[in-house]
Amino acid sequence: MRPLYTIAREIRKDWTKVNYAAKPYLDAMSSLSSINDAFYHDSGESVVRYFLSNASTWRGDMAKAIKAELKAML
């Protein structure tokens, strides 16, 4: 599995206007290696879940592939 911070970097390259509701979770993912890490009081798993639930406006082939990768981690 790739580190979450690498995935977050790819998301930022592709999704230029990140949804305001997804942005805090994308920011948190930028400092995590895996879903087993913690971001303050939130687990990496919950950060990824909340990101996915707020990333519905991100579309395209890259979005589909990365969302599938994140879901597979969960």
TIVEXPA-679986 format. One record per residue (C-alpha): residue in one letter; x, y, z. Coordinates in pm, 1 decimal, decimal comma. Layout:
<pts>
A:X:Y:Z
...
</pts>
This chain:
<pts>
M:0,0:0,0:0,0
R:114,7:349,5:-76,9
P:143,8:604,8:204,2
L:-157,5:830,2:250,3
Y:59,9:1141,1:213,9
T:158,7:1025,6:-137,3
I:-203,5:965,9:-228,8
A:-299,1:1307,5:-88,0
R:-34,4:1470,5:-307,9
E:-180,1:1301,7:-616,6
I:-530,9:1410,6:-520,1
R:-419,3:1773,1:-491,8
K:-260,4:1757,3:-838,6
D:-579,0:1624,5:-997,0
W:-850,9:1794,5:-790,5
T:-762,8:2161,6:-821,7
K:-1076,0:2297,8:-649,9
V:-1108,7:2068,1:-349,2
N:-1452,2:2067,2:-189,2
Y:-1447,4:2270,8:133,5
A:-1587,4:1974,6:330,5
A:-1319,1:1734,8:201,4
K:-1026,2:1974,6:246,3
P:-966,2:1920,3:621,9
Y:-952,3:1544,4:568,0
L:-722,6:1579,2:267,8
D:-499,1:1802,6:481,2
A:-498,6:1537,3:754,6
M:-417,3:1263,0:503,3
S:-113,5:1467,3:398,4
S:46,4:1394,6:734,8
L:-42,8:1025,3:762,2
S:141,8:720,9:636,2
S:-133,9:465,6:683,1
I:-486,3:423,2:814,0
N:-328,5:286,3:1133,5
D:-181,0:627,3:1216,8
A:-366,4:890,2:1416,8
F:-433,5:1254,6:1340,9
Y:-481,1:1412,3:1682,9
H:-782,6:1222,6:1823,3
D:-898,2:1082,5:1489,3
S:-782,5:751,7:1349,6
G:-638,4:740,4:1001,4
E:-925,2:511,6:909,8
S:-1185,9:770,5:1009,6
V:-996,9:1045,5:823,4
V:-1007,8:837,7:504,0
R:-1375,7:750,1:555,5
Y:-1470,2:1115,4:606,6
F:-1262,3:1218,9:306,7
L:-1440,7:966,5:85,8
S:-1782,4:1074,5:209,0
N:-1701,8:1437,9:123,4
A:-1525,8:1374,2:-207,7
S:-1830,3:1293,2:-420,5
T:-1773,1:1599,9:-641,4
W:-1425,5:1477,2:-739,0
R:-1474,5:1283,2:-1062,1
G:-1278,6:1130,3:-1345,5
D:-1051,6:833,6:-1402,4
M:-795,1:942,3:-1143,9
A:-1067,7:1002,3:-884,9
K:-1221,1:663,2:-947,6
A:-884,7:485,0:-918,1
I:-775,0:663,2:-601,4
K:-1113,9:624,8:-431,8
A:-1098,3:251,2:-505,5
E:-746,9:237,0:-361,3
L:-858,3:414,5:-43,3
K:-1162,7:188,2:-7,9
A:-938,7:-116,5:-44,3
M:-725,8:11,8:245,9
L:-1032,0:26,0:467,3
</pts>
